Amino acid sequence: MKTLSLVHDVLDAQLLDKHHAKIGRVDGLALEVEDGRPPRVATILVGGPIRDERVGRWVLGLMRALHRLMGLKAEGVSRIPFSAVREISHVIEIDVEEETLASEHVERWLCDHVILRIPGGERDEK
C-alpha cells in the first residue's frame, strides 16, 4: 500500500490546473472530521491569507491592511475540493481551471497594478 505524507507530498506542492498551467502551491489543507471515523482531507487551500497564517498572525494583519489600502475586496483564498485531485506526483494535477480560482484574481490584480517585473526574475537570452 502506498502512503502519502501530507506535509511532505502535498503541502507546498506545485498545483497544475486541467490545462497543465501552474496555478500556485498548496498553502493549506482543511480536514473533515466525523464521529467514529478517521479525519480525511476535504479541501486544498490556496492563497495569500492561508500562506500568511503559516508565517504568523502579524503578517496576516499586515496583508489585510494592504488589501484594504489597495482596495481589494476579496482576500483571494481558493478552496479546491480534494476530490478534484487527478494525480499526485512531483506536482499535483487538479481538475479545475485557473480562471475560476479566487486566488488567481488577486494575483492578476497585483500583476496589473503593483508588480510589473521582478529584477533578476528572468534572464534575457542573448
N, C-alpha and C positions, 0 to 999 in steps of 0.2 A: 504494500500500500504506500503510495506517495504522500508525503506530508508537506504541508505548506506553512511556513513561518510568516505570520502576518507582518511582523516588524522587519524581517529580512527580505521577504519576497514581494510584499505588497506596499507597505508604507514607503513613500518617496519614489516608487517605481514610475517610469515614464508611461503615460497613457497615450494610446493611439485611437482615433475615432474610427468609424466604419469605413472611411476612405484612406486610412493609414496616415492621417495628418497628426502631428504631435500636438497635444492639447494640454500639456502640463504634466504635473506629477500628482500622485496621491498624497494629499495633505493630511487626511484623517480618515477614520473609519467609524461607522456607527454600528453598534451591535444590537441585536434584538434578543431580549431575554424573556422567556416564558416559563411559568411554573412547571417544574418537573422535567424540563428539557435543557440541554446544554445551550449556551449562547451561540448565536450564529451571526455572521457578518451580513448586515442588511443593506448598508449604503456606503458608497465611496464618497468622500467629501473632498472637493477641490475648490481652492480659492484663498485669497489673501487672509481673511479673518481667521480661517482654520489654521493656516500656517503661523499667523501671528500669535495665536493662543499657545502654540507649542513653544514659541520663543519666550513669551512672558506677557503678563497682563498689561504692563506698561506699553508694550509695542501695540497691543490691541487698541488701547486707548488713544495712542498717538495716531494710528492709522484711521480710526473712526473720526478723529478731529480733522485729519487731512481730507477724508472723504467729504465731510461737511464743508470744509473750506473750498474744495474743488467743485462742489455742487453735485456730487454723485448721489443718486437716490438709493440704489441697491448696493449692498455690501459685496455682491459678486461671489456668492457661495453656490456651487453646483452640487446637487445631491443626485448621484447616479446609483440606481439600484444595482446591487451586486449581481442580480440575475442578468444584467446587460453585459457581463464579462463574457467574452468569447474565448479568450485564451490568456493564460499567464505563463510567460517565459521570461526572457530578459526585459520584455516590455509587457504591458497589459493592454490587450486589444478589447475595446468595448463597442457595443452595437448602438452607438449614439453619434449624432452629427455635431460637429464643433459649434455650428451657429446656434444651436439650441441651448447652449450652456450659459448660465448667468455669469460665471467667472470669465468667459470669453468676452462678454460685452464690456466688462470693466477693463480687461486687458487691452481691447481695441481702443477704448476711450483714452486710456493712458498713452498708448502709442500715438494717437492722433493729436493729443493736447499737451503732453508733457515730454516724452522721450522720443526724439527722432532717431538718434543713433548713439549707441554706447561706444565711446572711444576704445579702440582695441578689440571690439566685439567681433569684427570681421576683418579679414586681411584682404587688401587689394592685391589681386593676382596681376603680375606683370609678365 
